[in-house]
């Protein structure tokens, strides 16, 4: 004969012991085990059925016996026992689902108990204190009066033992955990998750708080934590928290349930309480299948997989949704795989670990898989930027639904031309004096964040700086900056200058545009990312960032965009095809241009590194100061429509090709074969007696501004210095080929041919084309004035006299020409 245990209420006369937090007694009112095949009575089903609950239900129904079989409770009368066959007790030795200390029937066998001596509960609270939460009407003994009272809140949702079902989800109350991570791990170990604050879960928790055993607990840990530092929150099953209507002004959910999270006491969802330990509630989700044994996991071949140190359930789910998969599976905390079908699995005894990218979510282990059903997943983000705000960083396909769009679209996020990606090789980092635990290494823009994760100088005296040194030349196309995302003092860098070492000039240079130093705009808050794309990329090995303005204190995390110079594609001008909305187009410059080249030139002159050009009913040119990647990209072949635009670089990181007609022996060094890049040199040595600016040899270097160090000259012949005759002057001293010089005799002098000016030309042979004549003939003195006549100088040799009115010369003429040379 086995012992039967049942919870007893205060006042019940029996010897009692405490076992597993249950007040139990040895029961002597078991009637026996019966075969219930012939029983037609309809049972009450509760998935965590146990004897105490079944008896209270049957007391309310006014019967004399309670029969229990698995999760079914039969309220029986004497006539019901007559239609059943009594069996030996061993046929009813199955443990009850709601209390393993009790025995129930199974199959068709029913274990029957008499309830004649059972006590009535005196209140709903008393039912709750003994684990009876089933939503039903109960007969209670209230101050000696029998009353039917509605108690409980759990419904027929099927749950494991110890869990309470409510509207399709299962909940389990836990009294305490020493840390947030411990609480999250306890829930994950039972294939659940920390409770997600939603309208229906908050309703359940508020009902729970009316039970006296729970009333003293005003705070519960939930699945929401401010791990991104931007007040973006996730549920344990991977969905975003979006029920902002739940929040009250004091940051609480409903009347009793408060939100708390790890290491965070300020912000929209904050409370005034930082809990070192707390009660917590676990919850199941239809999206989270559970922690699955890896050896038992049988599937079709994985569609794709990805590894990321910042992995979270949300990360893996969004990634797999973008691959059109049905299931998302995470192993070893960082490995995500996507499947179309799961054939077989068993739950694992090896617990799944917390995700590094969001520590209330489950991310598998070496021997187990956290499995998520995403076949009906509808949490589609608005943009690639929003995915990034939730820690999703992997370049891949995703579904997004832009604001006001009628349907979602599949796009590529975080994927662009290689020179605009973060440089994969990490530089050596150094800085001016820094705060403790805020050295230069903390400036790396990595995910997941660590607490107080940024570089911060220890003093503002002088000019604080952060330096980067690579082992080889890199081309830098831009920077991504962030403040101190998890800091409590709202610290970030508003503006900064960028300085780099120039090998050609052998000096540090401040980044400039058209000769003016650029003070780059930095961040506007502590957590968002700010992109600055250079209109002229820089090639260097060493550079520094100097904060010039900040909020509260300079705080900086940085990613360097670009690539090793050795792998840069100088002929690649197309960046990517991006989805561009009317709103994005309206917020950028749109100069007039009739061709792509004109568009590039106009945008570059205005300091824009990128542009788009397409023709529909008119020509359209758009200038971009950063990648228009908010809504992702598509394949280039389907581009240049109204909402898909090819983005081009406006710059070429090259010096212009030198003249091809140079009449010299040319030697050059080209760091990149076939391209005149930064540090390319060109040396021309003239042939055939020609000269470069009167030098036989001249060298040029391609500089950072994509210009040669000097204008490249063509080898030319020079004439010997022109010998100017006495009593004459030349209008030029030039001696280049095709130079024409005018030589004019001084006043009173002419050549033997009676010329005052003669011309000579430097020809292709380096010879003057004629010999200058001497100016050695004296001229007469100035002609005299005549009475009653006017004198006019017609040229250097001739004077004309004209008589006044009523006068004439002796020959009767009114005028007379006089030659200045005497015969």
LUMZA-500336 format. One record per residue (C-alpha): x, y, z. Coordinates in steps of 0.05 Angstrom, whole numbers, plus 5000, padded with zeros to 4 digits. Layout:
N
XYZ/...
***
This chain:
823
500050005000/502850684981/501951325021/497751894992/499552615005/495153215001/495853945020/491554105081/488554765101/489355105168/484954755219/485054075187/486153545240/491953105219/499253005232/503053415181/510053505154/513153995106/516053725042/518354104981/514954745007/508254355010/504454225075/502753495068/499452945108/498752195102/491752085074/487251495094/481251665050/483451324986/477650914961/481550524910/483650464838/478150374786/477750214712/473850794683/472550524613/465050504625/464651174660/460851694619/461852294665/465552874634/471953064673/475053744687/481853794652/487554184683/494454044655/497854084723/492353704759/493653474831/489453194887/488253824928/485554194868/481153614846/478153554916/476454294919/473254264851/469053674871/467053984938/464354564898/460554074853/457353754915/459853044902/462652554953/468552284914/474252584873/477452154820/484052354788/487252084724/493252444694/490653154681/483252974690/479053064752/472452674759/467352904810/463752254828/457851984865/456651294893/452851094830/458951264788/463250774827/458150224812/459350254737/466950194745/471149574761/475749624821/483049454809/489049334853/492549964876/498849844834/494750034772/494250744799/501450874817/502851444768/505352094800/500452674793/502653204743/501553764792/504753434853/509752864848/508252664921/501252454901/498851864859/493951894802/491051404754/493151364682/490351114617/483250904634/484850784708/482351294759/484851364831/478751534873/478651914940/473252064989/472352805004/467452745062/472752945113/476153475070/476254195095/473654785057/478355355041/476855985078/478856475023/481756524953/488356714984/488456055021/487455694955/493156094924/497755964983/497055214969/498155274894/490955274870/490455804815/485555474768/480255974745/473755694773/468155794823/469655484892/465555344954/468955715011/467755725086/468056475099/467456635173/462956025183/458556175123/458855745060/459456174998/460856044925/466556504904/470356594839/477856494849/483956364807/486456594739/489856004706/486155704647/486455064606/492855244570/497254614571/503454714613/508754314649/507854154723/508954764766/507155244710/500555624704/497155704638/494056354615/491756534545/496456054510/502656194551/505355854613/508056224674/512056014734/513556434796/520556404825/521956704893/528956974885/535456974845/542057294865/543057654798/539457824734/543557314695/541956774746/534456914738/534856894662/538856244665/533755914711/528156064661/532255824602/534155184639/526655024642/525655184568/522455844585/524556564586/524057144634/517057434631/515757914573/511858534592/505758524546/498458704558/496457984573/502557794615/501858424657/494658244670/496857554693/502257834739/497558354769/492557794785/498357404815/499857974862/493057914895/495357254925/497957394995/504256984986/506357434928/503758114953/510258294987/513958284920/513158934882/518858824832/520158274782/525858184734/523358174663/526458014595/527658744580/534659024591/537959654565/543759284535/544359734474/544560374514/539160684469/532760464504/531459944451/528659324485/527458594465/523158034491/526357374509/523457034446/526857544400/521258034387/521858784400/518459104459/513359574429/507859624481/509560334502/502360424525/504059974584/508660494614/506360964668/509861604686/513761274741/516360734695/511960174721/507859654686/500859644714/499859714789/504859214817/509758984766/515959414756/521159354702/528359284724/534559114684/541959004691/546259594713/541260124692/537460614735/535661184689/531661284626/524561204603/523360524634/527360624698/525160534769/528460804831/530560104851/536859724834/535859014856/541558554876/536457994881/529257954862/523457484850/522157334777/517157004732/518756524676/514356494614/513956034554/513256284482/510555934421/516456224382/521755904428/521455154420/526755034473/533754774487/534654184440/539853624445/544653724387/545652974376/538152864368/537253444321/535253184253/533853694198/534553834126/541154164107/542154864135/540455414085/546155844112/549756004176/553456584208/557856694268/557957334308/560757504377/554657944389/549557394374/542557434402/536057074387/533557704352/539857734310/539257004287/531757044276/532157674233/537957374194/534256724181/527657084163/531757444110/533856764082/526456554078/527756004130/522655674176/527155564237/532955934270/537855524312/543555784355/549355374383/555455534425/552756234439/555256534373/553356054316/546756164279/543955674228/537655724186/533255134167/527155004125/525054374162/526254044229/524953304226/526353074297/529353304363/529153174438/529953694493/536953734521/539453594592/545354064577/542854774590/543055304537/547155924552/545156654553/546357044489/552357524490/548358024448/542258024494/542857674560/535457494571/535457064507/537856354496/543656194450/545155454458/551555124481/556754624455/551854044463/545154394456/541354834407/536655404423/531155294371/526255824347/520255744303/520056334255/515056074204/509856584229/514657124251/511757814235/516458294271/519058654209/523659254222/522859924187/529960004161/537059744163/538560304212/533360014259/536359324254/543059624272/540059964333/538059274359/545058984352/544058654284/550358784243/551558204194/551758404120/546157984089/538957974063/533458224110/526158404105/524459124121/518159534115/519460284107/514860774141/508360854101/510160264056/504459794039/508759164042/515558914064/521458844017/527558404017/533958804015/541358744032/543459114094/550459304117/553559094051/557159594007/563259683964/569359434003/572660114011/566760354053/566959754101/570859764167/578159594157/578958864178/586058944205/586259254274/591059844283/595559974342/592160484388/594961014433/592561664463/593862254507/593162114582/586561744594/581861574651/582560904687/579260344647/578260824588/584760714550/585460734474/583559994468/576560184493/575660624431/574460014386/567260024361/565559294376/559258924396/556958714447/558459304491/561959274557/559959734613/563260424607/566160214539/569660814507/576161214506/576061824552/581962294564/583762434636/584863174626/582563714578/589064104583/592564154517/589263774460/586863064477/588062574421/587161854399/592261564350/591760974302/597760634270/597360094216/603259654193/602059854121/598760394079/591160414083/586260834044/581261154092/574561334063/571161544127/569861444201/564161174244/563861464315/559861344378/559861604449/559861204514/553560784501/552760484571/555561074610/551261424661/553862124648/551462234576/558362324546/560062384472/564262774423/560563314384/566263534338/573263314321/578963434272/582762894234/590262934226/594662464187/602062354171/603862514099/610062124076/611262594017/610963234056/614162894116/609463244165/602763184200/597063484160/590063684182/584563424136/582064004094/577164154039/579364673987/584864904035/580264984095/581164514155/574964094167/571764054236/567763414230/560863364261/560762804312/555162494353/548762794381/547662264435/551561714470/549161104432/547561264359/552761184304/555261774263/558161664194/563062164163/565162004091/571362364064/570562753998/577962593987/580161934018/586861944054/592561454045/596861384107/599360914161/598561374220/593161874239/589862174300/583162454322/582763084364/576063224399/574463964395/567463964426/563763474470/557763344515/559963334589/566562994572/569962724509/568061994499/569561634435/568860964400/571260924328/570960474267/575560634208/572460554139/576960364082/581759794065/589059624056/591760043998/594459413965/587359153954/583959803934/580559783866/582160453832/577760303772/571560173815/567060783813/560260453828/558960363903/552160013906/544860043884/540760323942/533360393957/532161143963/525561443985/522762123967/524262354037/531662174031/532162513962/528863143988/534163224043/540263253998/543163713945/540763633874/544764053825/543264123751/547163633708/546263343639/550962753647/554062313701/560762653693/557563333704/553863063764/560362793794/564063453782/558463883812/557863443874/565463393885/566364153879/561164223935/564863723979/560363113968/564062443961/558162073928/552862203876/547161883837/544862043766/539161773726/534561993670/526961913668/522762493643/528562943661/535762883685/536662773760/543062883799/543562763874/549662903918/550762473980/555262634039/554361924066/551761264039/544161284030/543760594061/537760684108/533360214068/538659754042/541159563973/539359113916/543058823856/546059343810/542759043749/535859263773/537859963789/536760683767/529260713774/525261213814/526660873881/533160493866/539260913851/546360723834/551261093878/557961313849/564361583878/565262303857/572762253866/578361863833/584261763880/589061873822/593262413792/591862613720/595562233666/601662623643/602162883571/603762353519/607762823474/613562963519/619862873475/623762583534/626061943565/620861813619/621961393682/616561283734/614960893798/607760673808/605860353875/599760063839/601659833769/597860213715/595460783759/598461443779/596761393853/599161753915/606861693919/607561553845/613661913816/615162143745/621962353718/622862643648/629762723616/629463143553/632562903488/634963253423/637763833462/630964023491/629664283560/624464273616/624164973644/631465023622/633064383659/634863743623/631463303678/625463443722/621563003772/614263023797/610462673853/603062513860/600462823925/594562683972/590163203937/590762803872/595163323839/602363293815/607363673857/608364143797/605164243729/608163733682/612064083626/613663863556/620863843534/622064433488/627864743449/630465433472/633865963430/640266293454/639366953488/637467463436/642867993426/639268663423/643069183379/645169843407/640170403407/634269903408/629669553458/625968873457/618768773482/620468093513/626167673539/622667003527/626766483489/621765903480/620165603413/615066023374/616466633416/616067273373/619967873396/619368583370/625769003372/624669763364/630070283350/630770853398/628171553381/632071873324/634871193303/632970723246/635970143211/639570213145/633169993112/629670583144/625770123193/624670303265/621869603286/624068903266/621268223288/624767553302/621866863319/624866273358/623865673313/623664913326/631164853315/632665313373/635065863326/632466573315/629566623245/633267263226/638967713245/637468383276/639869003239/643469553275/639870203291/645570673272/642671223227/641671893261/635272273249/634473023237/632473493292/625173633300/622174023242/620974763255/614175093265/611475553210/607676193218/600276143201/600575383196/599374763239/604474183244/602473443248/607272853258/604772313211/610071793230/617171773254/619672023186/614472513162/611473173185/605473503151/604074253152/597074533139/596075283127/591175673168/584775923133/585976463081/593376253076/597075813027/604075603007/607575972951/605575432902/598275542921/597274892960/594074873029/598774333055/605874113048/609573483067/616473543096/621072933104/624972923168/631172623137/635773123103/638272953034/
***
